[in-house]
Amino acid sequence: MSFPWSLTCYDTLGSTSDFCKLQAENGASNGTAVLAFRQSAGRGTRGRVWAAPEGNLSFSFLCRYPRRDALMQVLPFIIALSAHEALTCVLPDAPLRLKWPNDIICHDAKLCGVLIESGGSAEDAWIVVGIGANLQSAPVIEGRKTVSVAALGGVAAPEPLARSILDQFSLWLSRWERGGFEPIRTAWLDRAHAPGSRLAVQRGENYIEGFFAGLDLTGRLLLQTDQGEIQTFAAGDILLLG
């Protein structure tokens, strides 16, 4: 399925995802995308504030897909690959890695994050994907390492990078439609932090520590505990422990 991308840029928005969701509810078409050069009320996963000053990437886009539930299962990995490829073009020498399911990191510091939301009725279902990347500056987040494209020696402007991500998304979506999840899974693993990396995965109020053991055939995270048990996770906050 091809996406007829239509990207509109704004000087300032509260949240590009909130704006895009409102457009979706008002009947906006598949491929609608919005970019804010400054975002005043950005959101990350689990209700976190996402700092988005001028010069960084803040954009969201709308998907209307006939098999929404099937796409939602693989979308985190398709988005991760799309953003990774686009950022690699502006940072060809940086060791960019994927952290499950769709963060992009460099030297264990976060460079780019993704927020995926869905809604609408069965006849008018939508998915909104929000992507934020630290281009000019990296926010200070207690207990988390962050990094920017500029700090890594790269140069990237928000609008060209957004268009590059959209182009990459069309390519990776087509690969999934032709070959299913396995080529996406293989490509994601090729770009992920190394097997055996020490992780902590949130489960409820606690974190379970262990070693990254890959993905199962549906994309769930595999964690080998210190007792040698393999646990699977379909969701959860991930900390890289080095």
C-alpha positions as CSV (number, residue, x, y, z in Angstrom):
1,M,0.0,0.0,0.0
2,S,1.5,3.4,-1.0
3,F,1.2,6.4,1.3
4,P,0.5,9.8,-0.4
5,W,2.5,11.8,2.1
6,S,1.3,15.4,2.7
7,L,3.6,17.2,5.2
8,T,2.6,20.5,6.6
9,C,5.0,22.5,8.8
10,Y,4.1,24.8,11.6
11,D,6.2,27.3,13.6
12,T,4.7,26.1,16.9
13,L,2.3,23.4,18.1
14,G,1.5,22.1,21.5
15,S,1.8,18.5,20.5
16,T,2.1,17.3,16.9
17,S,0.5,14.0,17.8
18,D,-2.5,15.7,19.5
19,F,-2.9,17.9,16.5
20,C,-2.7,14.9,14.1
21,K,-5.2,13.0,16.2
22,L,-7.7,15.8,16.0
23,Q,-7.2,15.9,12.2
24,A,-7.8,12.1,12.2
25,E,-11.0,12.4,14.1
26,N,-12.1,15.1,11.6
27,G,-11.5,12.9,8.6
28,A,-8.0,13.7,7.5
29,S,-6.7,11.3,4.9
30,N,-4.1,8.6,5.1
31,G,-0.6,10.0,4.8
32,T,-1.3,13.4,6.5
33,A,1.8,14.5,8.4
34,V,2.5,17.6,10.6
35,L,5.8,19.0,11.8
36,A,6.4,21.7,14.4
37,F,9.6,23.7,14.5
38,R,8.9,24.2,18.1
39,Q,6.6,21.9,20.3
40,S,5.4,23.4,23.6
41,A,3.6,20.4,25.1
42,G,5.3,17.3,23.7
43,R,4.5,13.9,25.0
44,G,6.5,10.7,25.3
45,T,5.5,7.2,26.2
46,R,3.7,6.5,29.5
47,G,2.8,10.2,29.9
48,R,6.3,11.5,30.1
49,V,7.0,15.1,29.0
50,W,9.1,15.2,25.8
51,A,11.2,18.3,25.5
52,A,11.1,19.7,22.0
53,P,12.9,23.0,21.6
54,E,13.5,24.7,18.3
55,G,15.9,22.9,16.0
56,N,14.9,19.4,17.1
57,L,12.6,17.1,15.2
58,S,9.0,17.0,16.3
59,F,6.5,15.5,13.8
60,S,3.6,13.0,13.6
61,F,1.8,11.3,10.8
62,L,-1.5,9.5,10.2
63,C,-2.0,6.0,9.0
64,R,-5.3,4.6,7.8
65,Y,-4.7,1.0,7.0
66,P,-7.1,-1.8,6.2
67,R,-5.4,-4.3,8.5
68,R,-4.8,-1.9,11.4
69,D,-4.4,-4.6,14.1
70,A,-1.8,-6.5,12.0
71,L,0.1,-3.3,11.3
72,M,0.0,-2.3,15.0
73,Q,1.9,-5.4,15.9
74,V,4.8,-4.7,13.6
75,L,4.7,-0.9,13.5
76,P,7.1,-0.2,16.4
77,F,9.8,-2.2,14.4
78,I,9.0,-0.6,11.1
79,I,9.2,2.9,12.6
80,A,12.4,2.1,14.4
81,L,14.0,0.9,11.1
82,S,12.7,3.9,9.2
83,A,14.1,6.4,11.7
84,H,17.4,4.5,12.1
85,E,18.0,4.5,8.3
86,A,17.2,8.2,8.0
87,L,19.4,9.2,10.9
88,T,22.2,7.0,9.7
89,C,22.3,9.1,6.5
90,V,23.2,12.2,8.6
91,L,25.4,10.3,11.0
92,P,27.1,7.7,8.8
93,D,30.0,7.1,11.2
94,A,28.0,7.0,14.5
95,P,27.2,3.6,16.1
96,L,23.4,4.0,16.1
97,R,21.6,1.1,17.7
98,L,17.9,0.2,18.3
99,K,16.6,-0.3,21.8
100,W,13.5,-2.4,22.1
101,P,11.1,-1.7,20.6
102,N,11.7,1.7,18.9
103,D,14.2,3.9,20.6
104,I,17.4,4.9,18.7
105,I,20.5,5.2,20.9
106,C,24.1,6.0,20.5
107,H,26.7,5.0,23.1
108,D,23.7,4.0,25.3
109,A,22.2,7.6,25.1
110,K,18.8,8.2,23.6
111,L,18.7,10.1,20.3
112,C,15.2,9.5,19.0
113,G,11.9,8.2,20.5
114,V,8.5,7.2,19.1
115,L,4.9,7.4,20.3
116,I,2.2,5.3,18.6
117,E,-1.5,5.8,19.3
118,S,-4.6,4.5,17.7
119,G,-8.3,5.2,17.7
120,G,-11.4,5.7,15.7
121,S,-14.3,3.4,14.9
122,A,-14.0,0.1,13.1
123,E,-15.0,1.8,9.8
124,D,-12.8,4.9,10.4
125,A,-9.8,3.5,12.3
126,W,-6.6,5.5,12.5
127,I,-3.0,5.3,13.8
128,V,-0.9,8.3,14.7
129,V,2.8,8.0,14.9
130,G,4.8,10.7,16.7
131,I,8.6,10.9,16.3
132,G,11.0,13.1,18.2
133,A,14.7,13.3,17.7
134,N,17.4,15.4,19.3
135,L,19.0,17.3,16.5
136,Q,20.4,20.5,17.9
137,S,20.2,19.8,21.6
138,A,19.5,16.9,24.0
139,P,17.2,17.3,27.0
140,V,18.4,16.6,30.5
141,I,16.5,13.6,32.0
142,E,17.3,12.4,35.4
143,G,18.6,8.9,35.4
144,R,18.7,8.7,31.6
145,K,21.5,9.5,29.1
146,T,20.6,11.6,26.0
147,V,22.5,12.8,23.0
148,S,22.0,15.0,19.9
149,V,22.9,14.8,16.3
150,A,24.9,18.0,16.7
151,A,26.9,16.5,19.6
152,L,27.7,13.5,17.5
153,G,29.1,15.7,14.7
154,G,26.2,15.6,12.4
155,V,23.9,18.2,10.8
156,A,20.2,17.7,10.3
157,A,17.3,20.0,9.6
158,P,13.8,18.9,10.8
159,E,11.9,19.0,7.6
160,P,14.3,17.1,5.3
161,L,14.8,14.5,8.1
162,A,11.0,14.1,8.5
163,R,10.6,13.6,4.7
164,S,13.4,11.0,4.8
165,I,11.7,9.1,7.6
166,L,8.5,9.0,5.6
167,D,10.2,7.7,2.5
168,Q,11.9,5.0,4.6
169,F,8.6,4.1,6.2
170,S,7.0,3.5,2.8
171,L,10.0,1.2,1.9
172,W,9.9,-0.8,5.1
173,L,6.1,-1.1,5.0
174,S,6.3,-2.5,1.5
175,R,8.9,-5.0,2.7
176,W,6.6,-6.2,5.4
177,E,3.7,-6.5,3.0
178,R,5.8,-8.6,0.7
179,G,7.7,-10.8,3.2
180,G,5.9,-10.7,6.5
181,F,7.5,-10.0,9.9
182,E,10.6,-12.1,9.6
183,P,12.7,-9.7,7.3
184,I,11.7,-6.9,9.6
185,R,12.7,-8.9,12.7
186,T,16.1,-9.8,11.1
187,A,16.8,-6.2,10.0
188,W,15.8,-4.9,13.5
189,L,18.1,-7.4,15.2
190,D,21.0,-6.4,12.9
191,R,20.7,-2.8,14.2
192,A,19.9,-3.5,17.8
193,H,22.2,-3.5,20.8
194,A,24.3,-6.7,21.0
195,P,22.9,-10.0,22.3
196,G,24.0,-10.4,25.9
197,S,23.6,-6.7,26.7
198,R,22.6,-6.1,30.3
199,L,19.0,-4.9,30.6
200,A,16.4,-4.1,33.2
201,V,12.8,-4.5,32.1
202,Q,9.9,-3.0,34.0
203,R,7.2,-5.3,35.2
204,G,4.6,-3.6,37.4
205,E,6.5,-1.5,40.0
206,N,9.7,-3.6,39.7
207,Y,12.5,-4.1,37.2
208,I,13.7,-7.5,36.2
209,E,17.4,-7.7,35.3
210,G,19.0,-10.0,32.8
211,F,20.6,-10.2,29.4
212,F,19.1,-9.3,26.0
213,A,18.4,-12.6,24.2
214,G,16.7,-11.3,21.0
215,L,13.1,-11.2,19.8
216,D,10.6,-14.0,19.5
217,L,8.8,-14.6,16.2
218,T,6.2,-12.0,17.1
219,G,8.6,-9.3,18.2
220,R,8.4,-9.8,22.0
221,L,11.6,-9.1,23.9
222,L,13.5,-12.1,25.2
223,L,15.3,-11.6,28.5
224,Q,17.6,-14.2,30.0
225,T,17.5,-13.8,33.8
226,D,20.5,-14.3,36.1
227,Q,19.0,-17.7,36.9
228,G,19.1,-18.7,33.2
229,E,15.3,-18.5,32.6
230,I,14.1,-16.9,29.4
231,Q,11.3,-14.4,30.0
232,T,9.2,-12.7,27.3
233,F,7.9,-9.1,27.3
234,A,5.3,-7.6,25.1
235,A,5.6,-4.2,26.8
236,G,7.7,-2.5,29.4
237,D,10.2,0.3,30.0
238,I,13.8,-0.8,29.2
239,L,17.0,0.3,30.9
240,L,20.4,-0.5,29.4
241,L,22.7,-1.3,32.2
242,G,26.0,-1.6,30.2
